[in-house]
Amino acid sequence: MNRKTLLCFICCLLAQLIFYPSAAKTIIAKTAVWKYLDNGTTPPTGWNSYSFSDATWKSGAAELGFGDAPATTLLSSGITAYFRKKFTLYNPSQYASFSCRLRRDDGIVVYLNGAEVYRNNMPAGSISGTTTSVSSCSDDGNTILVFNVPLTAFNSGGNVMAAEVHNVSAGSTDLTFELELLGQLPAVLPVITRGPYIQSVTQQSALLHWRTNVPSDTKVSFGIGSNCPFTVTDTSMKTEHEICITGLQPNTKYFYKIGSTALVMQKGQSNYFYTAPYIGTVQPVRVWALGDFGNGSTEQGQVLQSYLNYLGPVKNDMWIWLGDNAYNTGTDQEYTAYVFNVYGSIFKNWNFYPAPGNHDYGQSGYQSAAALGTNFPYFSIFNLPVSAEAGGVASGTEKYYSYDWSNIHFIALDSYGALNHPGSPMYNWLQNDLQQNQQKWIIAYFHHPPFSKGTHNSDTEIEMMNMRQNIVPLLEQYGVDLVLSGHSHTYERSYFMHGHYGPENTFAAAHIVQPGNGAATPYMKDAQHNGTVYAVCGVGGKTSAATTSGYPHNAMVASYNSLAGSVVLDIYGDTLRYKFLKSDGSIPDEFVMVKTGQPRVEPATTVTDAGILVVPNPGSGIVQVRVPENLPGHLKIFDLRGRLVLSDELFGSKTMELEFLPVGVYHFVFENAQGLFRQKVVMSR
Ligand SMILES: [Fe+2]
C-alpha cells in the first residue's frame, strides 16, 4: 500500500473510532414474551431468582394487562400479577450502561436476578401479594418510566428480569405491564481493524479470523442463505477473534456475519466463502500463486489488478503464498500495511495458504535458534491446517503442512526455519505425507528455489542448495508435479525434468524428461511419475533487474528479470494448465501437463521408422503395421494425451481395423527384445 492509501486507511479508522455513533442494543424488546402468574396466588420466596421454575406459569407477549386496551396478552383481574423473563447476556462489561423503559398501572417493583432494581408507586418495605399501590395511576400506564440498572446486577450468561405489578385496590379495572431492557454500547465501539480472513477450509468447516481495536466477545452467524441462521459464540473478551464453524456441507457457498454478542460488525452479500469439494473429486480448480509480494510497491498493486482482470467472474479456489509475504521483517504492522490492507476485501472470500520466507522470519538467520522457533507474527496471524483436517498428514506446525483440494495434494514447506536434512522432522513428515498421498496431482511450494540464477544463486546460497540436495530428490521420488518458489525477484521456469540435484553446470540433456516448453505439446507424466517443473515467481511485488552468475539457469526454459507477475494454475482432471501472468496482463510463459497414469510417449521428433511402419499414413481406418519379423513384441497405440487406446500382440506384419479411432494423431509404439520403436500416425476420414 502506498503512503496515500495508508493515510486514507488511518483516517477512516480514526473516523470510526471518534465519530461512530454510540448505539443501544435491545436485550428485552417491549413486545417480548413473558412468563406470568395472574391467578391471585402469591409465588413462593425466590420467585424472582434465576433458578426458580416458572414452568407452570402462563406466557404471553407484552403489553400484558387488562382494562386498558389494547393489551396484547389479556390477564385476569386482581390486585397483583407477577412477570418473569429469562435472557442470556455474555460479557455485560462490554456495555457502558443498561436502562429499562417501562409502562405500569398502577405500582411496580422490578428485580434483576432476585435483587430489586426499581420501585414505583409502591409503599416502602416488604411487599406481599395483597399489598396495594400507593395510588391509582392517573396516566393509565401510558407514561414511559426510565431507570438505569447497574452493570453489577447482571450475570455473564443466564439472567432473569422479574416484576410484580400491584393495583390500587382489588376492584381496580385496569392493569398494565410492559418493559424494555436496553444495553448502551460504549462510545468507542469495537471495530474491525484486520480481516476477516478465511482459514483452514475443509469440506465441513472453516475458520474465520479478524481483529478489533478494543476487546469484545466473538459471534459468527452463518448459513447457505444470507440470513445466516446458525450461530457460534466465543464469550471470552479479545481483540484477535478466531472462530471455527463446523457442520458445513462440502463444495458449498456460505454467507456469514461477524461481530460480538452485542454488535454485528460486518455482514452483506460480499461476506461469503466456499467449503472444500469432496476430496478426490474432479472439478476445475483455479490457483493463484505468488511470492515476495508484501512491500507496498506499485508493482504489487499491478500484479493484483492483473489477476483480478484475468479472473473476471471465475471463482478463485486457492491462493498460495511463496514466502517473504511482508517486507521488510514480517512484523505485524507490515502484514497490516502491505498484505491485509493491500488485498483488502479479497480476504473475505479467498482461502489462502502461506509458506514462510526469510523475511517472515525477520531475517534472523537460516536455521538459527530464533528461526527454528515460532516467535514471529507469521505464526500468530495465520490458522493453518496442521492437523490433517484438510487432508494430508498432520504436521503439528505452521512451518510446514499439507492439504487436499479436489484431486490435488498441496504441500507447503519451510526452507528457512526448519531442518531439512534426511531424518529431520520436516523431512520425515514430508516422506510420510508423500507416501500416504492418494491425490492425482502434487504441488509443493517453499520459499527458497532449488534452481535459480536470478537475484539469488542456487549454486551458492545454502538455503537453496539444501532444498535441492535434500528435499528435491524426495519430491521427485514421489512424483511431485510442480514446485513453486520465490526468493529470487525474477521469473524462472524449468524444463520438465528429473534427477538434477547438483549445481547448474551439472545440468544435462539427460535430466530433461520431455523437451520443449510444454506449451504446444503438453508435458506427459509417465507411469513412473517422472517429470517435475520448477518455477520461481518471487515477483509478486518485488522486482529486480539483477541476476547472478550463470543466468539464465541452464535448467530453465523461460527466464525473465525486471518484471512483476504471478502464476495462475487451472487444474481439471488429468490436465494442469500453467500460466505466468505478467503485471501488464500478458502471458509470456505457459505450459500444459497431462497426467493420465499411462506410459509417456515421446513426441514426433523422436519417431523412428526403422522398427515400425504404418501404411497408409495418414490412414482412414484400415492400416497395415509392419514390424521386425525376427522377434515378437507388443504394440500399444496412444492418443495425443497419452491415453492407451489399443494394446495388441504383434509378430511381423498385421492389418488392423481401426475405424473406431476418432480422427486425430496417434502414437504407435512397438516394443520387443530389440527395443522400442515409435511411429506417429494420422487417422483421417
Ligand atoms: Fe527471500
Residues whose N, C-alpha, C, O or C-beta is under 5 A from the ligand:
A	BS01	LIG	D324 G357 N358 H487
